[in-house]
Amino acid sequence: MLRLFIIILLAPLCIQPIKAQSQILVNQDRLESSLLELAQFGIKENGETNRVAFSDADIAARDFVIKLMREVGMDVSIDFAGNIVGTIAGKDPKKKPLAFGSHIDMVPDGGNYDGCVGSMAAIEVVRTLKENGITTSHPLEVLIFSNEEGGVMGSRALAGALKPQALSVVNSTGFSMGQGIQRIGGDTTRLSEVVRPKESLAAFLELHIEQGGILDRENQDIGVVEGIVGLRWWDVRIKGMANHAGTTPMNMRQDALLAGAKFVQAVNEEALKMEGKQVATVGRIRAYPGAPNVIPGSVELSLEIRDLSDDVIDTLYENIRMRAKTIAANSGTQFEFMPLDTTGKPALTATWIQEEIGKASDLLGLSHRQLQSGAGHDAQDMALICPVGMIFVPSKGGISHSPQEFTSAREMANGANVLLHTLLQLDALVE
């Protein structure tokens, strides 16, 4: 009789539904609130935000982020490159950490979502795990990288790719990278200690707005990033002959600007000729001496080529160079190509992490498609250390690096939930 009574008493407890993994979700309102609060650091009278790395606003925002990270139980430190590092112990301390995060610095007068969505989502994911009593097997590491917009400084330092000459580069705050590192709590004399050994992390995940219009145009929830394009820059100089615009016949001119115009057209044509998603751009052009009554004697312009393949970049550059040779012969001008040190190597994401991002999206009932990133990200340098994955969410109209940049609360939460469940799947998958 007593046994029957105990069974009846416990029966309601036994039939309580166990929370399915797919029901573990981030708090959408809290995520949006944290992002909007972050946007107040550097806000101007017109309501727009300016929070360039190393500025007073950046330092105040970093303090805010550190406070949030500590509130959710992370042990927080600043490494010698100025990266904010938050750690959570796992069940098995012998396992390599799973890392995730992004950045909070902005381009001058930029938007409030680039980098910030991934950073606030990383903190929200840790908070959600804590609220649901989940401790992962792997240790977790949240990385808020320093000065992403001014040269992916923090992630390059971790990858051992931050060159000494970069420390003298000055951003719009008037501080050099070296001064900025000291200003945000780093130490330029100990940057070698920041470098992470290859395969020291189990994986790295970055959530980011797309910075393009594909997801928004196609009404897709999630972008599964195949890779981050490499980019190369050249300064191109065209030498002709300056001469009187009124007295020099049209058929006797060595017009450097006319040759430059034909070159710009040739760059566009050669990029379109090749199959694939490669892009080539001339974004800057200057003519000298720059007087209305003088035929331009010299021109300086830029050339940028991006693709997921170094070989494609090489081929396209060679095709463009050959077109320039033809233009020079026909116009009596000379072309000179001067490569610039951009170190923007292509970085493919791990296919097995792509699969897990897709599975997490399916689990949550979210549409997804594969695409490549035409913009650089911290994940690009983290790929030198460990396998990486990137999750994109839509940016309204494809607008980015602008005060008009916008991603809805629902879209941010979708990305954060995919980040959360991809992390849980990787925790179970990776030894």
Secondary structure, DSSP 8 states (H G I E B T S, - for coil): -HHHHHHHHHHHHHTS----GGG----HHHHHHHHHHHTTTTB-TTS-B---TTSHHHHHHHHHHHHHHHHTT-EEEE-TTS-EEEEE--S-TTS--EEEEEE----TT--SSTTHHHHHHHHHHHHHHHHTT---SS-EEEEEES-STTT-HHHHHHHT---GGGGG-B-TTS-BHHHHHHHTT--GGGGGGT---TT-SSEEEEEEE-SSSHHHHHT-SEEEEEEE-EEEEEEEEEE---EETTTS-GGG---HHHHHHHHHHHHHHHHHHSSSS-EEE---EEEES--TTEE--EEEEEEEEEES-HHHHHHHHHHHHHHHHHHHHHHT-EEEEEEEEEEE--EE--HHHHHHHHHHHHHTT--EEEEEESS--HHHHHTTTS-EEEEEE--GGG--SSTT----HHHHHHHHHHHHHHHHHHHHH--
